[in-house]
Amino acid sequence: MSIKYYGKGEHPNGFVGYRVTVAYSDKNHQQYFSTCGDEFRYQDDRCPFFKRQRLRAELQNATWGAESDWYQYQKFVNETHPSTGPFHGAGVHGITLQFKTDRRGKWQAGIEINAPKGNNRNLGKHQHFFYTFRTRLFSEVWEKCVNLWADLNDILDVDRERLLNTPPLLP
C-alpha cells in the first residue's frame, strides 16, 4: 500500500497529483488523483481542492489497506500454511499436527502452536507450544490449542468457534 505524490516534472507522463497503489492476492489496484487544473492555486493544503484530493487518496489507500488486511486474515484462518507438510495441517496457519520425541526418546503425537513473530505478549523464549495426547484426550488438547492460538493471534470469536467445532479428521 502506498501513496505517492508527483509534483510538476516528476512523473514521466507529466501527471501531477497522487497515485495510490496496493497489491494483494492476484489483485493490483491503482488510482490517480489529479491536482492539476485552474482550481488548484497551490500544490499544498492551503488549496482546498488540493487538500480534498489528498484526503481522497488517503481514504482510498485506507480502504484498500483494510481489504488487504481482511484478505490476509481470511487466508490465515482458512488455509494451512504452504510450508506445512502433508497430513500435518489443521486448516489454519499456526497449528500443526506433529510427532516429536520426548525427554525419554519416545515418540509422542501432539499439536504444535506457533506463536506469531513480534507478539506483544511476554512469551519469553517460547515461540511455539507442543501439547501431547499422552495424558489427555484429543478433544481436550484440541480445545486448549485452538483457544491458545486464537488468543495469541487475536482471532475473531466466530472463527474460534468454527475451528473448535471442526477438528481435523484423520485420513
C-alpha positions in Angstrom: 0.0 0.0 0.0 1.4 3.3 -0.9 0.5 6.9 -1.7 2.9 8.8 -3.9 2.7 12.5 -4.7 4.1 13.6 -8.1 4.9 17.3 -8.4 5.5 19.1 -11.7 8.1 17.3 -13.8 8.4 14.2 -11.5 6.1 11.8 -13.4 7.3 10.6 -16.8 3.9 11.4 -18.5 3.5 14.8 -16.9 0.9 13.7 -14.3 0.6 16.0 -11.2 -1.1 14.6 -8.1 -1.4 11.5 -6.0 -1.1 7.9 -7.1 -2.4 5.2 -4.8 -1.4 1.6 -5.3 -2.0 -1.7 -3.4 -1.4 -5.3 -4.4 -2.7 -8.5 -2.6 -3.7 -11.9 -3.8 -3.8 -11.6 -7.6 -5.2 -8.1 -7.4 -3.3 -4.9 -8.3 -5.2 -1.7 -7.6 -4.1 1.7 -8.8 -5.9 5.0 -8.8 -4.8 8.5 -9.7 -6.0 11.7 -8.0 -5.0 14.7 -10.1 -4.1 18.1 -8.6 -3.6 19.8 -11.9 -6.0 22.4 -13.2 -7.1 26.0 -12.9 -8.8 25.4 -9.5 -5.5 24.3 -7.9 -3.8 27.5 -6.9 -1.2 25.8 -4.7 0.2 22.3 -4.5 -0.3 22.0 -0.8 -3.0 22.1 1.8 -3.6 25.8 1.5 -5.7 25.0 -1.5 -8.9 23.3 -0.5 -9.1 21.4 -3.9 -5.6 20.0 -3.3 -6.5 19.0 0.2 -9.6 17.3 -1.0 -7.6 15.2 -3.5 -5.0 14.3 -0.8 -7.8 13.2 1.6 -9.5 11.2 -1.2 -6.2 9.4 -1.9 -5.6 8.7 1.8 -9.2 7.3 2.1 -8.7 5.1 -1.0 -5.4 3.8 0.5 -7.1 3.1 3.8 -10.0 1.3 2.1 -7.7 -0.9 0.0 -5.5 -1.5 3.1 -8.5 -2.8 5.0 -9.5 -5.1 2.2 -5.9 -6.4 2.0 -5.8 -7.0 5.8 -9.2 -8.8 5.6 -7.9 -11.0 2.8 -4.8 -11.9 4.8 -6.9 -12.7 7.9 -9.2 -14.9 5.9 -6.3 -16.7 4.4 -4.7 -17.1 7.9 -7.9 -18.7 9.4 -9.0 -20.8 6.5 -5.8 -22.3 4.9 -3.0 -24.4 6.1 0.4 -22.6 5.7 2.1 -23.6 2.5 5.2 -24.8 4.2 3.2 -27.3 6.4 3.9 -30.9 5.4 1.3 -33.3 4.1 -1.2 -34.6 6.8 0.2 -32.1 9.4 -2.1 -29.2 8.6 -5.1 -28.2 10.7 -6.7 -25.9 8.2 -5.2 -22.7 9.6 -1.8 -21.0 9.8 0.0 -21.7 13.1 -1.5 -25.0 14.2 0.2 -28.3 13.1 -0.2 -31.9 14.0 3.2 -33.3 14.9 5.1 -36.3 16.2 8.1 -35.4 18.4 10.4 -37.2 20.7 10.1 -36.6 24.4 12.9 -36.5 27.0 13.0 -40.3 27.1 13.4 -40.5 23.4 9.9 -41.9 22.8 7.7 -40.5 20.0 4.7 -38.5 21.1 1.8 -37.3 18.9 0.5 -33.9 19.6 -0.5 -30.4 18.4 2.0 -27.6 18.0 1.1 -23.9 18.1 3.5 -21.4 16.6 3.3 -18.0 18.3 3.3 -15.1 15.9 6.6 -13.2 15.4 6.6 -9.9 17.2 3.9 -11.0 19.6 3.3 -8.3 22.2 2.7 -10.8 24.9 5.7 -11.7 27.1 6.3 -15.3 26.0 10.0 -15.3 26.8 12.0 -17.8 24.7 8.9 -19.8 23.7 7.9 -19.2 20.1 5.9 -22.5 19.9 4.0 -24.7 22.2 3.5 -28.5 21.9 0.8 -30.4 23.7 0.7 -34.2 23.6 -2.2 -36.7 23.8 -0.2 -38.8 26.4 -2.5 -37.9 29.3 -5.3 -36.0 27.7 -8.0 -36.8 25.1 -7.6 -35.4 21.6 -10.7 -33.2 22.1 -9.2 -31.6 25.3 -5.9 -30.9 23.6 -7.6 -29.5 20.5 -9.8 -27.2 22.6 -6.8 -25.9 24.6 -4.7 -25.4 21.5 -7.3 -23.6 19.5 -8.1 -21.3 22.4 -4.4 -20.5 22.9 -3.8 -20.0 19.1 -6.9 -17.7 18.9 -5.7 -15.7 21.9 -2.2 -15.3 20.6 -3.4 -14.2 17.1 -6.4 -12.1 18.1 -8.8 -14.3 16.2 -12.5 -13.4 16.0 -14.8 -15.4 18.1 -16.8 -16.7 15.2 -13.6 -18.2 13.7 -12.5 -19.6 17.0 -15.9 -21.4 17.4 -15.8 -22.7 13.8 -12.4 -24.2 14.4 -13.4 -25.7 17.8 -16.4 -27.4 16.2 -14.4 -28.8 13.2 -11.3 -30.6 14.4 -9.1 -32.2 11.7 -10.1 -35.6 10.5 -7.6 -38.5 10.2 -7.1 -39.7 6.7 
